[in-house]
């Protein structure tokens, strides 16, 4: 299977199953498109008629080159991975590598688009105790097998509303990791309202990454990210974010924005964050319940697609100017990249990765918390809802019929199970709107990589 597209002056051919990316001239692009559907002479005749200025012998040689690439497994490569999907997942069965600790089911902001119901996750407000957090870390260590590197994300709600427990848990983990033969990597996601020098110092010492919530332009950010009195948070948090980023040396952080129906022109929000001095950026499409006025619509789609293309061009322009920035969704590695296990199996939610509530309940990931039927068990007894865990264990890209003909399937690994469930009622469904956005992001990301490797940004 191949995918062909033209973007920013490049004729790009992606061989889906080998991962090979080819940049070709227009005649070769057309010949590749005809290769499997037309006999050789018919394909050559069609392309010769379209490009009369090209010597027919050159076209014939080009056709032979395409055949050589096919024989070398770099074009029209058959899919041989389907039979491996279950086997690869089984290799890590029972091994947990990461936890999302819901350190606070409460928040000091009242964002209307919040999937977590302002941090409550459709339940009661609560703070995780040190005892529960300690048991969660012990659970992670005891269920991590021979894996050395473990990941813990402090999440909410707003985790800084329970900052003392965050500090206690990090200290506990540092105290046991050597004896346990483990290495903890911590991250923290925050809305910034409670950032002070103590928080900055602690994050710089202990957090491998911090995720900072900012939606871009002041008017966009303050439309949704308000306190309980209805006041916007932009003016309060931006100086705190700038201070934290400066003291982190401008690295190991991400600005995490959300765009909605009210700002499908999100590139303007990216530019606003760049103007503030932030260069590590992420802008995520909102996922809402059907009928929510903030939800993205079909009318928004052409605007969003254009924004992604313009964003890719802006990234190349800024690189040329010596002012580079990173956009999270355009970070791909065409030469190495994730292993085939990861490409098939996805994020590992419910198996390798789980979320822990303030009460110690286990869920497949933070987006399932509060959905009672997805509760897997708890950190004392482990996973007791084995039927649901097995559903997630079998949830790979080949378990989704709608993915079979998609060229991007080995890049998204089937997509987000939570988004699929909320869109279709099944974790093995697909969130088609999100798929359209993902495919466009991948086309842009690949183009950016091509331009950088060819030196066209210099």
N, C-alpha and C positions, 0 to 999 in steps of 0.2 A: 504494500500500500504506500502511495506517495501523496504528498500534499504540495500543491503549487500555488504560489501567490506572488504578487508584484507589489512592492512597497518601497517608497523613497528612492526610486530609480533602480532597484535591484530586482532581478528575476530569480526567485528563490524556489528551490525544490528540496523538500524534506522527505527523506526515506524513513517512514514511521518506525519500522521495527529494528533497523540498524542504528538509527539516530544520526545517520549521515546527512549533512547539509551541503547543498550544491548551489553555487551562484553561477549562472550561465547567461549566455547571450540569448536574444529573442528567438533565433532559429532553433537552438538547442532546446530552449524552453518548450517550443511548440512540438518539436520531435518527441520529447519525453512525454508530453501530453497525449500524443497519438500512438505511442509505442505499443501499448497493450491492446488497443482497440482496432488498429489498422494493420494490414500486412505491410511489410517493409516498403515495397515499391509505391503503394498507395500513399503511405505517410510521407515518403520522400517527394512524391509528386505534389502533394498538397503544400508542403513547406516550400518547395521550389517555386510554385506559382505565387506564393505570398512574398518571397524574397528573390526576385529574378536577378538581383545583382550578385547573388552568392553562387559561386561555382558549384555545379551539381556534385562534383567529386568531393568537395569539402563537406557537403551535406551527407554524402555517403560515408565519409570517414567519421563524421559526427555520430551518425547512427551506429557505426561499429564501436565507437567509444562508449555509447550508452549500453550496448550489449556487454562490453567488457566490465563496466561498472556493475551491471546486473550479475554477471558471473562471479564478480568479486564480493558479492553480498552488500553492495552499497547503493543499489537501486532495486526497487520492486522486491525487497527482501520478504520472504514469507514469515508469518507470525508463528513462532515455535514456543511461545511462552505460556500459552493457555494451560497446558498440562502441568506446568510448574507451580501454578498459583497456590493451590492448597498445600503442596509440599513445602514451599518456602515459608508459608505462614506457620506451619506446624513446627518448624525448626526452633522458633522462639516461643512456643506455647508455654505459658506460665511465667514468662520472664517480663517483669515490669521495669521500664527504664526511666519513666518520668511521671511526676504527679503535678497536678494543678491544685494547689492548696487554696481553698476558698477561706482565706483568713478572716474575711469580714463579709457577712451578708447584710451589709448596710452601706449607704453612700451619702455623702454630703452634697451631691448634685442630684437633680431631678430631670434627667434627660428623657424626653418622651419617646425617643426611638430605641431606648435601651432594651436589648433582648432579655436582660436579667431582671426586668421589672424594678428598676432603680436599686438593684443589688439584692433584692429580697428573694429572687428566683421563685416568685409566686408563693412564698412561704413567710415565715416569721423573720424579723431582723435578728441577727445573732453575730457574735464574735467567737472565733475559734479560741479555745483555751490552749495553754502551753501543753497540757497533758494530752489533748487530742492531737495536736501537731506533732508532738514527740512520738506518739504511737504511729502516726502516718509515716514519719521518717523511718521508724523501725520496720514498718510494713514494707516500705520501698527497699530497704537494705536486704531484708530477708527474702524478698521475692525477685531480686535482681539477678540471681544466678551468678554466673562468672563475669557479668558485665561490670566494668570498673567505673565508667563515667555515668553519673546519674544527674537528672535534671529536675529542678523544683521551681515552679513559677508561683509567686505570691500574687493572688488574684482576688477580685471582689465582685461586686461592690467596690469599695475603695480600701485597699489593704493598709494604707497609712493610718486609717482609723483604728488599727490594731497593731501599731508599729512596735510597741514593746514586745509583743509576742513574736513578731517577725525577727527581731534581734535575738531573742532567747532561742528561737528555733535554729537560726543560723549558727549561733554559738554551740548549740548541742550537736548539730551536724558536723561542725569542724572538730568537735571533741571526739567523735566516734569514727570519722572517715579513715584515719590511718589504720586503726586496729581492724576495721571492717574491710580494708583493702579497696576503698571506694574513693571517688572524687566527686564532690557535689558542685554542680553549676547552678547558680541561682539567678532568677530574673524577677523583676517586679514591674507590674503594670499600674500606672497611677494617673488620676486626673489632675494632679499637681496642686490641689488646693492646700495641702498640708506640708508641702515641701519647705524645709528650712535647712540651715547649715548642718544640723545633726543628721538629717536624712541624706543630704548630699555626701557628707563624709562617709556615712555607712554604705551608701550605694557604691561609691567609688572604691571602697575597700572590698566589698563582698559580692556585689551584683555584676555578673558577667554582661548583663544587658538590662536596660530599663526601657520600658515602653511608655511613651508620654502621649496622652490623648489631646489632640488639637485638630480642629476641623478646618483650619485655614484662615480665610478672611474673618475679620471680627464680626461682621454682620451675620455670616453663616454660622460661625461657632456659637455666637450668643443667641441664635434662634432656638437652639435645642439644649445646649449645655449650660443650664441655668441652675441656680440654687433653689431652695424651697420657697424663697420669697419671689422667685421669678427673675432674679438679677443674673445677667450674663457673667461668665467666669473668665472671659478672655483677658481683661486688664489685670486680673489678679494672678493668673497662672503664667502668662507669657514671660514676664521678668524672671520668675522662678525657674522656668524651663531653660531660659537663656543662661542663667547662672549655673544650673546643673550641667548643661552641655559644655559650657566653657570650662568648668572644673574637671570634666571628664576628658578634656582634650579633644572634644569634637568627635568622639567615637564611642562605640559600644552603647548606642541608644537608637531608638526609632521614634519619630513622630508618627503617631497612628491616627489618621483622620478617617471620617466616615462621610461619604457623599450620598445625598438623597435626591428625591424628585425635585427638591427646591434648589439644588446646585449640581445638575448634570454637567455643567461647565467647570468641573472640579480642577481643571488645569490652573484656573485662576487662584484656587486655594493652594495648590502646589507652589505657584509663584509667590504667593503671600508668605508661605513658610520659608521659602528661599530668601526672601527679602528680610526676614527676621534673623537670618543667619543659620538656619537649620538645613542640613544637607543629607541626613539619613531619613528617608521619607517613605511612608506607606499611606495609601488612600484606598479605603475599602468600600465597596458598594454596600449600602444598607440592605439588610434582609428583614422584611417585616411581614406581619400577618396580611392576608389578602384584604384589600380595601383600605389599608392604612394610608392616609394622605401623604405620608413621607415616602411611601414605597415607589420604587422605580417602575416606569411604565414603558410600553412599547414605543411610545412617542419619544421617550428619552434616549432610546437605543442608538439612533444615528449620531446624536450629539456625543454620547459617551465614546462611541467607536472613534470618532474624529479626535476627541480629547486624548485618547490613548496614542494615536498616531502622532499628534502634535507634541505630546509629552516625550515620545521617543526622539523626535527631532530636536526638541529643546535640550534633552540630555546630551546629545551629540554636539550641539552648538556650545553648550557650557563647557564641555570637555575641551573643545578646541580653544576656548577663551581662557583656559586654565582655572575654571571655576566649576569643577565636577560636583555632581551629587549622585546619590544612590536612590533608586526607586525599588522598593522591596520586590515587586512582582516582575521586575526585569532582571533580577539576579539569577542567571542560569549559567551552567558550565557545559559548553558544547563538547569539550574534549574528555572530561571525566564524568561529572554529574552524579546523581544518585545511582546506586546499584540497581540491578534488575529487581531484586527483592522489594526495594522501596518503591520502584516504579509500578510494580504490580499491586503491592499490598497497601500503599497509602500511609496515612498518619499513624496507624496503630491504635486508634481510639478503642477503648474497651478491652484491649489486650496488653499492649506495651505501655499505654498511656491512659491514666484515669484522673478524674477529678474527685476531690475530697471535700465534703461539706463541713461546716463548723461542728456538726455532730458526729463526724467520722464516717458518714455514708459514702459509698463509692459509686460513681457514675462513669459512663464511657468517656465523657468529656464535659467541659464547662457548659456547653450548649444544651446538654440533656439534663442538667441538674434541675430538680423540681418535677421532672416527668417520672412519676412513681414507677411506671412499668419498666423503666430503664435502670432502676436502682440495682446495682450488681451485688451488693453486700455491704460490708463495713471493714474498717481497718483492724478490727480485733479478730473477726471470724474469717476474713478474706472474702473471696467471691463465692457466693452461695447461689446466685441466680445464673447457673451455668448455661441455661438455655439461651438467655439473652447474650451472654458473652460469646457463645458459639455463633450466634447470628453475626456478631461483629467480627469474629475470627474468620468467618467465611465471606466477609464483605470486601472483596477485592475487585479490581477493575473488570475481571472476566465474569464476575457474578452479576454484573449490570448489563442486561441485554441492550439497553439504549447506548451503551458505550462501544459496542462491537464495531461499528462503522465510523467511529470518530478518530480523526487523525491525531488528536491531542491526548488520547487516552493514556499514553505512557509518560505524559508530562503531568497530568492532574491525578493519575492513579485512581480515577473514578470519582474524584471530587469529594466534597464534604458530606459525610453521612448525616449530620444534623440538618444541613440545608436540604438534602434529599428527603429526609423524613418530613420536615415541616412543609415541603412543597408537594410531596406525593403520598405521604403516609407510610413510606417504606424506606429503610436505610439503604436499600439496594435500588432505589429509584434514582432519578437525576433531576437536579434543579436546572431546567433548560435555560432560563434567563442567565443564570450564573455561568452556564457552559458557554454561552455566546460571548460573554465578557472574557472568560478565561481564554478562549481561542484567540480572540483579538489581542489580549495581553501577550500571549505566547508568540504570535506573529511579530509583534513589535519588539519583544525581547530578543528574538532570534535575529531580527534585522539590526538591532543595536550591536549585538555581538559580531555580526558580519562586518559592520562598518568599522568597529574597533580593530578587528583582526586584519582587515585590509588596509588599515591606516587612513580610511577616508574621513576620519574625524580630525586629522591633524592639519 
